[in-house]
Amino acid sequence: MQNLRIPGPTACPPETLAELSRQMINHRGPEFADMQARIMERLKLFFRTQNEVYVMTCSGTGVMEAAIVNTLSPGDRVLSVSIGEFGDRFFDIAEAYGAAVTKLAFEPGTAADPKAVANALAADPGYKAVLVTHNETSSGVTNDINAISKAIRAVNPDILLIVDAISSLGCIPFAADAWDVDVSTTCSQKGFMIPPGLAFISLSPRAWKAYESSTIQKYYFDIGKAKSYAERGQTPFTPAVSLYYGLDLGLEMMDKEGMEQVNARHAAIGDYTRAKARALGLKMLAEGPHASNTVSSILVPEGVNAGELLKILNTDYDTVLASGQGKLTGKIVRIGHMGMTSREDIDAAIDALEKALDRLGYKKPAGVGA
Ligand SMILES: Cc1ncc(COP(=O)(O)O)c(C=O)c1O
């Protein structure tokens, strides 16, 4: 079986996959309403919020767009913090809808410095919102959202903090309420052990206030529609019912395991992956507290072609790792370890990596990994 080790979509457990083939139900009937209520209640646990969490049928980029169109208006000043490709995407979406966006970029492989974010806000009091990625999947770096939130609120307590937690929530600790996040977004194909196609969004009271005055044109992603239909146990448009079946079970499994334990399991598999890579003499792009526990970026050793490495892994070892993106293209390969990932999956991937590197002439430095 293929060892799919990309940072989403992730390989799903057979139990959730089996749910996907169940017969359809009426999405405006009582069974759907019960299922949606269960799902929304459990999602609140993982968002660590008292606010409602709405499910939308779309990919992660869809809820990023929902976050923007529901809280901003054309011309609003926005500070977009970017530590990589997905931070850049948030910038692009806000700009596409006519916000006046300023990018605050940090070198790929590093985390956003909360002080620098606060300083950018202090230098210009006109900002209405800050956009930030919790876990930058393109570099394998996790931002400290709590520290960023505290730093920006010290400058402007009412600013909207809008967070892409797409490759973190449900894996790495995230706390919408305790961290005073206004819009929290994530989606199905990363930590929730089901395929792509559903996305989740929660708004704070501050964000709902912004919704009331937002003048960006919206229709499919209008969160007000999602709210009023959810109150009747429905969604405004036909939902991906099969994915709801999978999600219902995935959340039940996560709830049984316990949120703290799910987070601890991701921390352990992150540490394990990095230790195994280091034991081959490889270096990580990110180390220390900002190294991601859902995706690890390994620097490709000098003299090794990243594209060839990935191709050999795929064709000869049935192992799929992800390439670098943007500025990191050719410089790193990424191993996903979110959702249902075992030590055996990582052992097999690292074993394949060792063999493929050997074929490309890589020699482990003397004294490493003994
Ligand atoms: C951090 C982050 N943001 C946004 C996205 C975009 O999600 P999607 O590809 O589901 O639209 C991804 C997907 O990999 C991601 O990792």
The ligand as an SDF file (V2000), in Angstrom:
LIG
                    3D

 16 16  0  0  0  0  0  0  0  0999 V2000
   -2.1150   26.2550    6.0750 C   0  0  0  0  0  0  0  0  0  0  0  0
   -2.9730   26.0180    4.8700 C   0  0  0  0  0  0  0  0  0  0  0  0
   -3.8140   26.9830    4.4860 N   0  0  0  0  0  0  0  0  0  0  0  0
   -4.6200   26.8160    3.4290 C   0  0  0  0  0  0  0  0  0  0  0  0
   -4.6160   25.6530    2.6870 C   0  0  0  0  0  0  0  0  0  0  0  0
   -5.5090   25.5200    1.5210 C   0  0  0  0  0  0  0  0  0  0  0  0
   -6.4410   24.5170    1.6980 O   0  0  0  0  0  0  0  0  0  0  0  0
   -7.1400   23.8190    0.4380 P   0  0  0  0  0  0  0  0  0  0  0  0
   -6.0480   23.2830   -0.4230 O   0  0  0  0  0  0  0  0  0  0  0  0
   -7.9830   22.7640    1.0950 O   0  0  0  0  0  0  0  0  0  0  0  0
   -7.9490   24.8490   -0.2580 O   0  0  0  0  0  0  0  0  0  0  0  0
   -3.7450   24.6290    3.0480 C   0  0  0  0  0  0  0  0  0  0  0  0
   -3.6780   23.3780    2.2690 C   0  0  0  0  0  0  0  0  0  0  0  0
   -2.6960   22.6780    2.2550 O   0  0  0  0  0  0  0  0  0  0  0  0
   -2.9060   24.8080    4.1730 C   0  0  0  0  0  0  0  0  0  0  0  0
   -2.0720   23.8580    4.5610 O   0  0  0  0  0  0  0  0  0  0  0  0
  1  2  1  0
  2  3  1  0
  2 15  2  0
  3  4  2  0
  4  5  1  0
  5  6  1  0
  5 12  2  0
  6  7  1  0
  7  8  1  0
  8  9  2  0
  8 10  1  0
  8 11  1  0
 12 13  1  0
 12 15  1  0
 13 14  2  0
 15 16  1  0
M  END
$$$$
